[in-house]
Amino acid sequence: MRVGFDARWYNDSGVGTYVAELLKALVPLQSAEFELVIYEHAENPVHGLPANAVNRISIQSAKYSPFSHLELRQRAGKDQLDLFHSPFYPIPLGISCPVVVTLHDLIPFLFPVDNTLKRLAIKTGYRVAAARSRHIITVSDHTAADVQRILRVSPQKITAIHNAASSAHFQPHGSPNEALQIAERFGIRAPYVVAASAWNWKTKNLITVLAALTLVKKFSTIPWQTVVYGPPEGLNAVGGAEKWKELNLIVTGHLPAADLGALFRHAQLFLFPSLYEGFGLPVLEAMACGCPVITSNAGSLPEIAGEGAQIFDPKDVAGIAQAAARSFLNPIESVQWRERALRRAADFSWSRTAQETLSVYHRTLTK
């Protein structure tokens, strides 16, 4: 079984993480019965894969280019593919082998995060992927249900396979001096809480986080900082750092995985009451570091958090504030949430994700 994998999405937000981590776990599974052919852009090769362990082929066309269909169609024939895996909704049309596509969420159908014309194009792409693919992988049961309901796909055509956190960066044991290092680089000192900004800020609900923390400040005598990481769009959309001066904001911008892991390991709390997530990787990454998490009951977040995090309605500012305050006032409770977070995070691994993905490949070809 020769499987082509479109790795051109590497380093592109959450999909890029999915590509990188899944390929790292899939490559060692190669055998006489399973061979990967990785298609990547010459200027954006996938890092971290064993040298000479996999067939890697450069693709010249861009991910959304109409020429991509022709180039991948030609490669599929030349490389004698049995199956093609697209890790995002744009799938190659007219390709000679069955296609498996991964759908991470259905945000374009649920929230107006883009202009009308762009949303129409994206939604059309999703519908084409749902209709033309042989099988669909979703990253959660919740997204699988969305795909059934919104795209009208039979449940027999869908397999939910959870993502995982990178064990290289998101685990409870860091380097001896990392707390000092992040203090020197960003001016961060414990205690501090962490929140996420994002370019798709309409769903991330940063406004609830900041409003809740403002309430905590009113009845907390403990001095603490609020660290906001990620692209600036989310924070700018809620007034910018100047509007929330009382929260002692530290704005780091985008952080590589290694720095984000260090940030989570030493944080008092991570607040992520998103309005919708197809999976919710930041929640799992924080839990894997032993960071107490407050998240929401929206989308797939309860499914991923399980009993490892505190869960609230994403608009419940008072409830989130009370839970955040307890993390400062009750050290024993805080330790308990760290332990619960680690136990829940241990239920996920990229090795399991890869094994289940390989099973989908086999089942797709035997249908």
Backbone hydrogen bonds, N-H to C=O, Kabsch-Sander energy under -0.5 kcal/mol:
donor,donor_aa,acceptor,acceptor_aa,energy
3,V,1,M,-0.6
3,V,35,E,-2.9
4,G,2,R,-0.5
4,G,83,L,-2.8
5,F,37,V,-2.7
6,D,85,H,-2.2
7,A,5,F,-1.3
7,A,39,Y,-2.7
9,W,6,D,-0.5
10,Y,7,A,-1.8
12,D,9,W,-1.7
13,S,11,N,-0.8
15,V,12,D,-0.7
16,G,12,D,-1.6
17,T,13,S,-1.5
18,Y,14,G,-2.1
19,V,15,V,-2.4
20,A,16,G,-2.5
21,E,17,T,-2.7
22,L,18,Y,-2.4
23,L,19,V,-2.2
24,K,20,A,-1.8
25,A,21,E,-1.5
26,L,22,L,-2.1
27,V,23,L,-2.6
29,L,26,L,-1.7
30,Q,27,V,-1.6
31,S,34,F,-2.4
34,F,31,S,-0.7
35,E,1,M,-2.9
37,V,3,V,-2.7
38,I,55,N,-3.0
39,Y,5,F,-2.8
39,Y,37,V,-0.6
40,E,38,I,-0.6
40,E,57,I,-2.3
42,A,59,I,-0.5
44,N,41,H,-1.9
53,A,50,P,-1.6
55,N,36,L,-1.0
56,R,54,V,-0.6
57,I,38,I,-3.1
59,I,40,E,-2.6
65,S,62,A,-1.0
68,S,65,S,-1.4
69,H,66,P,-0.8
70,L,66,P,-0.7
71,E,67,F,-2.5
72,L,68,S,-2.6
73,R,69,H,-2.1
74,Q,70,L,-2.2
75,R,71,E,-2.2
76,A,72,L,-2.6
77,G,73,R,-1.4
78,K,74,Q,-2.5
79,D,75,R,-3.3
80,Q,77,G,-0.9
81,L,76,A,-2.3
82,D,2,R,-2.9
83,L,2,R,-1.5
84,F,98,P,-2.1
85,H,4,G,-3.4
86,S,84,F,-0.6
86,S,100,V,-2.8
91,I,89,Y,-0.8
95,I,92,P,-0.6
100,V,84,F,-3.0
101,V,135,H,-2.0
102,T,86,S,-2.2
103,L,101,V,-0.6
103,L,137,I,-2.6
104,H,102,T,-0.6
109,F,106,L,-1.5
110,L,106,L,-0.7
110,L,107,I,-1.4
111,F,107,I,-2.7
113,V,111,F,-2.0
119,R,115,N,-2.7
120,L,116,T,-2.2
121,A,117,L,-2.0
122,I,118,K,-2.6
123,K,119,R,-3.0
124,T,120,L,-2.1
125,G,121,A,-2.0
126,Y,122,I,-2.2
127,R,123,K,-2.2
128,V,124,T,-2.4
129,A,125,G,-2.4
130,A,126,Y,-2.5
131,A,127,R,-2.1
132,R,128,V,-3.1
133,S,129,A,-1.8
134,R,99,V,-2.8
135,H,99,V,-1.4
136,I,157,K,-2.8
137,I,101,V,-2.8
138,T,159,T,-2.2
139,V,103,L,-0.8
144,A,140,S,-1.8
145,A,141,D,-2.3
146,D,142,H,-2.0
147,V,143,T,-2.6
148,Q,144,A,-2.1
149,R,145,A,-2.5
150,I,146,D,-3.4
151,L,146,D,-0.6
151,L,147,V,-1.1
153,V,147,V,-0.9
157,K,154,S,-1.8
158,I,155,P,-1.4
159,T,136,I,-2.4
161,I,138,T,-3.2
161,I,159,T,-0.6
163,N,139,V,-0.6
169,H,166,S,-0.9
170,F,166,S,-3.0
171,Q,169,H,-0.8
174,G,172,P,-0.7
178,E,175,S,-1.4
181,Q,177,N,-2.3
182,I,178,E,-2.6
183,A,179,A,-1.6
184,E,180,L,-2.3
185,R,181,Q,-2.3
186,F,182,I,-2.3
187,G,183,A,-1.7
188,I,182,I,-1.0
193,V,225,Q,-2.4
194,V,269,L,-2.7
195,A,227,V,-2.6
196,A,271,L,-0.5
197,S,229,Y,-3.3
201,W,198,A,-0.5
201,W,199,W,-1.2
203,T,200,N,-1.5
204,K,200,N,-0.6
205,N,201,W,-1.1
208,T,205,N,-0.7
209,V,205,N,-1.1
210,L,206,L,-2.3
211,A,207,I,-2.3
212,A,208,T,-2.5
213,L,209,V,-2.5
214,T,210,L,-1.7
215,L,211,A,-1.5
216,V,212,A,-2.0
217,K,213,L,-2.0
218,K,214,T,-0.8
218,K,215,L,-0.8
219,F,215,L,-0.8
219,F,216,V,-1.0
220,S,217,K,-0.5
225,Q,191,P,-1.8
226,T,247,L,-0.7
226,T,248,N,-1.3
227,V,193,V,-3.2
227,V,225,Q,-0.5
228,V,226,T,-0.6
228,V,250,I,-2.7
229,Y,195,A,-2.0
229,Y,227,V,-0.6
230,G,253,G,-2.2
234,G,231,P,-0.6
236,N,232,P,-2.8
237,A,233,E,-2.0
238,V,234,G,-0.7
238,V,235,L,-0.9
239,G,236,N,-1.5
240,G,235,L,-2.5
243,K,240,G,-1.0
244,W,240,G,-0.5
244,W,241,A,-1.2
245,K,242,E,-0.9
247,L,244,W,-1.9
248,N,245,K,-1.9
250,I,226,T,-2.6
252,T,228,V,-2.0
252,T,250,I,-0.6
253,G,228,V,-0.7
260,L,256,P,-2.3
261,G,257,A,-2.6
262,A,258,A,-1.7
263,L,259,D,-2.3
264,F,260,L,-2.4
265,R,261,G,-2.2
266,H,262,A,-1.2
267,A,264,F,-1.1
268,Q,192,Y,-3.2
269,L,192,Y,-0.7
270,F,292,P,-2.0
271,L,194,V,-2.6
272,F,270,F,-0.5
272,F,294,I,-3.1
274,S,272,F,-1.5
275,L,203,T,-3.2
276,Y,203,T,-0.7
283,V,280,G,-0.9
284,L,280,G,-1.3
285,E,281,L,-2.9
286,A,282,P,-2.3
287,M,283,V,-2.3
288,A,284,L,-2.5
289,C,285,E,-0.8
289,C,286,A,-0.9
290,G,287,M,-1.8
291,C,286,A,-2.3
294,I,270,F,-2.7
295,T,310,Q,-3.0
296,S,272,F,-0.7
297,N,312,F,-1.6
300,S,277,E,-2.2
301,L,298,A,-1.7
304,I,300,S,-2.0
305,A,301,L,-3.1
306,G,302,P,-2.2
308,G,305,A,-2.7
310,Q,293,V,-2.5
312,F,295,T,-1.9
316,D,313,D,-2.1
317,V,315,K,-1.9
320,I,316,D,-2.3
321,A,317,V,-2.4
322,Q,318,A,-2.4
323,A,319,G,-2.1
324,A,320,I,-2.4
325,A,321,A,-2.5
326,R,322,Q,-2.0
327,S,323,A,-1.1
328,F,324,A,-0.7
328,F,325,A,-1.1
329,L,325,A,-2.1
330,N,326,R,-2.7
334,S,330,N,-1.9
335,V,331,P,-2.2
336,Q,332,I,-2.1
337,W,333,E,-2.1
338,R,334,S,-1.7
339,E,335,V,-2.1
340,R,336,Q,-2.4
341,A,337,W,-2.2
342,L,338,R,-2.0
343,R,339,E,-2.1
344,R,340,R,-2.3
345,A,341,A,-2.5
346,A,342,L,-1.5
347,D,344,R,-1.8
348,F,345,A,-1.7
353,T,349,S,-1.9
354,A,350,W,-2.6
355,Q,351,S,-2.3
356,E,352,R,-2.5
357,T,353,T,-2.0
358,L,354,A,-2.7
359,S,355,Q,-1.8
360,V,356,E,-1.6
361,Y,357,T,-2.0
362,H,358,L,-2.1
363,R,359,S,-2.5
364,T,360,V,-2.6
365,L,361,Y,-1.7
366,T,362,H,-1.0
367,K,364,T,-0.6
